[in-house]
């Protein structure tokens, strides 16, 4: 009778969406589904002993209690969406940043996409991906701007920028071999 009541509750929760595979990790849902299938089979088998019923009830109860909710990835998904929107509308452009810093951002974006695609990603993996994305964005370095006066830039606008200490003998040249 306990098994019948539990199966009715589970079926009701499945029907109304309270109990949904998408809300739990794949492994924990698989174990639950296996226990549920075994319980339904035992219930429908006229030859099931009370011991069998008790065992499948215990297994189903354990599997239900061990369902692991998927980690909340909303903040990571929002950050990725924000960066993608900025890239699409041109407010965040590769040409504005150094190649190395842009590469770090794209690598962090790829990692974030991989984590978002993994419904079994842990809270730690999600947080790590989010932090890496935030750090990569904050570490973007502006590329040297070419404002059309390349020759003047090369000459530092005609100013003498020679290091005054360059007239001294460097310490490296003082080393005796």
C-alpha positions in Angstrom: 0.0 0.0 0.0 2.9 2.4 0.7 4.3 1.6 -2.7 0.9 2.3 -4.4 0.6 5.6 -2.6 4.2 6.6 -3.5 3.7 5.6 -7.2 0.5 7.7 -7.3 2.3 10.7 -5.8 5.1 10.3 -8.3 2.8 9.9 -11.3 0.9 13.0 -10.1 4.1 15.0 -9.7 5.3 13.9 -13.1 2.0 14.8 -14.7 1.9 18.4 -13.2 5.6 19.0 -13.9 6.6 19.2 -10.2 8.9 16.2 -10.8 10.7 16.8 -14.1 13.9 15.2 -15.5 15.2 18.6 -16.6 15.4 19.8 -13.0 17.8 17.0 -12.0 21.2 15.8 -13.0 21.2 13.0 -15.6 22.8 10.4 -13.3 20.4 11.0 -10.4 17.4 11.0 -12.7 18.6 7.8 -14.4 18.9 6.1 -11.0 15.4 7.4 -10.1 13.9 6.3 -13.4 15.4 2.8 -13.0 14.0 2.5 -9.5 10.6 3.8 -10.7 10.5 1.3 -13.5 11.4 -1.6 -11.1 8.7 -0.5 -8.7 6.0 -0.3 -11.4 7.1 -3.7 -12.7 6.9 -5.2 -9.2 3.5 -3.6 -8.5 2.2 -5.1 -11.8 3.6 -8.5 -11.2 1.1 -10.8 -9.4 4.0 -13.0 -8.3 5.8 -10.2 -6.5 6.5 -11.2 -2.9 6.1 -8.7 0.0 9.9 -8.8 0.3 10.2 -7.7 -3.4 7.6 -4.9 -2.9 9.5 -3.7 0.3 12.8 -3.8 -1.6 11.6 -1.8 -4.6 9.8 0.7 -2.3 13.1 1.2 -0.3 15.0 1.6 -3.6 12.5 4.0 -5.0 12.5 6.1 -1.8 16.3 6.2 -1.8 16.5 7.2 -5.5 13.9 9.9 -4.9 15.7 11.3 -1.9 19.0 11.2 -3.9 17.7 13.2 -6.8 20.3 16.0 -7.4 18.9 19.3 -8.7 20.8 20.8 -11.6 22.9 23.8 -10.6 21.6 27.3 -11.2 23.4 28.6 -14.3 21.3 31.7 -14.8 24.0 34.2 -14.0 26.5 32.5 -16.4 23.8 32.3 -19.1 23.0 36.0 -18.6 26.7 37.0 -18.8 27.2 35.1 -22.0 24.1 36.6 -23.5 25.2 40.1 -22.5 28.7 39.6 -24.1 27.1 38.1 -27.3 24.7 41.0 -27.6 27.6 43.5 -27.2 29.6 41.6 -29.8 26.7 41.5 -32.2 25.8 45.2 -31.9 29.4 46.3 -32.2 30.0 47.7 -28.7 32.5 45.0 -28.0 34.8 44.4 -31.0 37.9 42.3 -31.4 39.6 45.1 -33.4 39.5 47.3 -30.3 41.6 44.9 -28.1 44.9 43.2 -28.2 45.0 39.7 -29.8 46.1 38.1 -26.6 43.4 39.7 -24.4 40.7 39.0 -27.0 41.9 35.3 -27.2 41.5 35.0 -23.4 37.9 36.3 -23.7 37.0 34.0 -26.5 38.5 31.0 -24.6 36.4 32.0 -21.5 33.3 32.3 -23.7 34.0 28.8 -25.2 34.4 27.4 -21.7 31.2 29.1 -20.6 29.3 27.7 -23.6 30.6 24.2 -22.8 29.5 24.5 -19.1 26.1 25.8 -20.1 25.6 22.9 -22.5 26.3 20.5 -19.7 23.2 20.1 -17.6 25.2 18.1 -15.1 27.7 20.9 -14.5 28.3 21.5 -10.8 27.8 24.8 -9.1 31.6 25.0 -8.8 32.1 24.6 -12.5 29.4 27.2 -13.2 31.0 29.7 -10.8 34.5 29.0 -12.2 33.3 29.7 -15.7 31.5 32.8 -14.7 34.5 34.1 -12.8 36.8 33.3 -15.7 34.5 35.2 -18.0 34.3 38.3 -15.8 38.1 38.2 -15.3 38.7 37.9 -19.1 36.4 40.8 -19.8 38.0 43.0 -17.1 41.4 42.1 -18.5 40.7 43.2 -22.1 43.5 45.5 -23.1 42.8 48.2 -25.6 44.8 47.8 -28.8 47.1 50.6 -29.9 45.0 53.0 -31.9 46.0 54.0 -35.3 44.6 57.5 -35.8 46.1 58.0 -39.2 49.3 59.6 -38.0 51.5 56.5 -37.9 54.6 58.4 -38.7 54.1 60.8 -35.8 53.3 57.9 -33.5 56.5 56.3 -34.5 58.4 59.5 -33.8 56.5 60.2 -30.6 55.3 63.5 -32.0 58.9 64.7 -32.4 59.7 64.5 -28.7 63.0 63.1 -27.5 62.1 60.0 -25.5 65.6 58.7 -25.1 66.2 57.2 -21.7 68.6 59.5 -20.0 70.3 56.5 -18.4 71.1 55.1 -21.8 74.4 57.0 -21.9 75.6 55.0 -18.9 77.2 51.6 -19.4 74.7 48.9 -18.7 75.3 46.6 -15.8 75.1 43.7 -18.2 78.1 45.0 -20.1 80.1 45.3 -16.9 80.0 41.5 -16.2 83.4 39.9 -16.8 83.5 36.6 -18.6 
